[in-house]
Amino acid sequence: MARLSPALLNTLIELTKAGAARDYALISSVELASRLGRSQQAASQHLVELENEGLIERRRSGIRLGVKLTQRGQDEVKAFYSELKAALEQRQAEVVIRGTLFEGLGEGAYYTSLPAYKKQFTDLLGFKPFPGTLNLKLVSSNIERKRQLRLGDGLEVHGFENGARTYGGAKCYRARVRGEYPAAVLLIDRTHYDDSVLELISPLNLRSQLRLKNGDEVEVTVLTET
């Protein structure tokens, strides 16, 4: 989905302030127009466009309209918040993220072994990744820290085609696991996971090296300056 226009983003923010991120917020187009400083017609059009984009859901309750942000709508507002927060705060050279180890979908070993990806990882990071990814489930402020990484420059991994299919790109950051073990955070363009999951690669078999098991907490220090 293309980036939202400032006007539509502002409407999403006003709906969030009205409580639409938690549940259906009862708000008329007249009330929304007043909040936006726009005409009733413009407010109604914004709701139509946001609904068409899959960012809100609407239902009628008498003369008022119940409006609720979908998960995609909430993600848009959170992404804007993260971007604004990063712009206002001085970016740290290192960010610490903690998560709980879990068993992934098993695709990491395949993708990290593809020659086109493996060469880029070697050139960018200086190591050949052990086949597979280490997957951490994040909670609370750690999710926000991952979202802020998406707004940074990172090291770009280019997508490619091999004649049979197209493979997407990614962004990566150098990192250290438990303060000393080399790794990199992967922010993949096409992934089954949302921002509550952090994917790591390393030249080491970290599970074996650190004797990790599912449910263990793992601390990752991410170097935000490339």
N, C-alpha and C positions, 0 to 999 in steps of 0.2 A: 504494500500500500504506500502511495506517495505521501510525502510529508504534508500534514494538515496545514491549511491556511491559518494565519494568526486569528482571523475572525472565528473560525470553527473551533480552534483550540481554546480561545477565550470562552466560548459557549460551554465547552466541556468542563472548563475550570469552574464556571459559575454553577453548573449543574452539580459538580462535586461539592461545592460550598453549600449547596442546598440539600445535601445528604444523599444524592443519587448514586454515590459509590457504594453505600451500605445497603440500600433498599430502594424501592420505588418512591421517589419524591413527588409529592403532589404539587404541581406548579403549572399555572396557566401561561399561555403564550404572552398575555399582557404582563404578567409578573416577570417572566423571563426577559421580555423586551425592556422593561424598566431596569432590570439588573444590568443588561448589556448596553443600555443607552442607545438602543436601536428601535426601529419600528416593529410593530407586531408582525407585519408581513415578513420582515427580515428574520425575526426570531423563529417564526414558524418554518421558514425555508431552511434555516440552520438545523432544526430538528429533523427535517426530512432528509437532508444530506448526511447527517450523522447516523441516522437509522440505516440509510442505504449503504453506508460504509461499514455497517456492523459494529458501530461504536456505542450505540444506545439501543434500548428496547423501550417501547411505549405501550401503555394501556390506559383506557379511559376510565375515570372515576367521577361520575356526575359531570359537572361542567369543567372540572379540572382534569389535567392529564398527569398520569403517573409515568415518570421517566426514570430509568435505571441505566447506569453505565454497564456495558458488558465487560468481560475481562480485557478485551482489546482496548476498550475505551479507557479503562483504568490504567492499562500499560502506557497509553499515550500520555496521560497526565503525569504518571510516575516518571516517565522518560524526560518530560519537560522539567519536572522538579529536579531531577538529577542533573540535568544540563545547567539549569540556573544555579543550583547549589555549587557545582564544580566551578562555574564562572566567578562566583562570589568568594569562594574560598581559595586559598593558596594551595595548589596541588602538591601533595606530598611526593617525595621521591620514592617512598615505599608505602605499601598498603598491606596490612595483615588481614587475612581472611581465614576464618575457621569454619570447618564443615565436618559432617559425619560421613564416613566411608560407606558406600553401598555398591552392590553388584550392578554394573551397567548392562546395556543391551547386547554387548558382545561385538559391536560394530567397530570399536576403536582399533582392534588389532588389524582388521582388514584395511581400514583407511590409512592408518599410519604406516602400513607396509607398501602402499602404492608408490612406485618410483618417483612420480612427479611431485608428490607431497614430501616424500622422504628427502629428496634433494633440496627442496626449499627449506625444510626444517634444519638440515645440516648447514646450509649456507647462512641462514638467519641466526641460528642459535648456537652453532658450533658443535652440535652433537647429533648422532643418529638416534631417533627415539626407539625405546623398547616397544615392541608391538603391543598396542592397547593404550587405553587411557585410565587414569585414576579418577574416579567420580566421587565428588563430595556433595552431600545435600546441605544446603545453606538455610539459615533462618535469620530473621530479624535484620539487624544492621549489616550483616554480611551480604545479604542480597543487594542492598543499596550500594555497597562497595563494588560489587560486580557490575552493576548498572553503570557506575561511574567509569569503570574501565572501558566499557563500550564507547564512551564519549572521547576517550583518548586516542592518540595516534596508533600506538602499538606497532607491531611488525606485521606487514601485510603478506598473507599467503594467498597466492593467486589461484583461482579456479582454472579448470582445464577440461578438454574433451579428449576422449581416447577412441573416437569413432563409434563406440557403442552407446555412450551416455555422457552427460555433462556432470562434472563435479564442481561443487561450489567452493568459494573462497573462505578465508578465515582471517582473524587477527590474533596475534599471540603476544604475550609478555613473558620475559624471563622471570623466573621465580626460584625460591628455595623452599624446600619442605623441611619443616622442623629446624629452620635456621641454617641448614648446611647442605642438604641434598639437592643437586641441580634439577631443575624442572622448568616447565613453561605452562602458562595458562592459555588454553585455547578458547577463543570466542568464535564459534563456527556460524557461518551464514545460514546453513541449512542443518537444523538439528531437531531431534525429537524433544529436547529438553528446554525448559524455560529458564528464567534467571535464578531459579532456586537451586540450580545445579552448576557446579564448577567442574570443568574437565581439564585434566592435567596430563602432560606427557613428560617423559624423563628418559635419559639414557640408561637409567637403572630400572630394574624390576622393583619398584618401591614397596609393593605388597610383601615381597619376599625379604628385601633388604631390611625393612623396618618391622617385619613380622606383624603386619597389619591384618586385621580382620574386620568384616563388616560391623558397623556400629562404633568403631573407634573414631575419636575426634582427631582431626589432622589440622595442623596450623601451616598456612602457606604465606610466605612473604613475597609479595609481588613487586617487581621493580617497574615503576610506572614511567621512568625515563628510558627511552630506547637509545 
